[in-house]
Every structure is written in C-alpha cells, then in structure tokens.
C-alpha cells in the first residue's frame, strides 16, 4: 500500500500542528454561559415562611 491508500482508510500518515493555521469550521461556537445563582432563604424570613419566595436574581 502507498501513502495515499493508507490515508484514504483514515490512518494518519504524518502528524502536524494547527497552531497559527486557519482551520475550516472552527468559527462556529455554541457556548452556554453559566450564571451565578443567588441562594434564597426559606426559613427565618421577615414576614414568615408561608408566603411566596422572592424572584431569583442571577448575576
């Protein structure tokens, strides 16, 4: 087998870095930003704990 046949089978022939080189398809991202959640106090609240909780505040 020559190098072209081996490469067509998906076996890498040589190794090279992509550092500083343009790579196709790397401009697509789907980052899910994680926000910090504030804890909410359930007991010992002013006005008792049999009332609705305040709205959640995300940072």
Buried (B, 14 or more C-beta within 10 A) or exposed (E): EEEEEEEEEEEEEEEEEEEEEEEEEEEEEEEEEEEEEEEEEEEEEEEEEEEEEEEEEEE
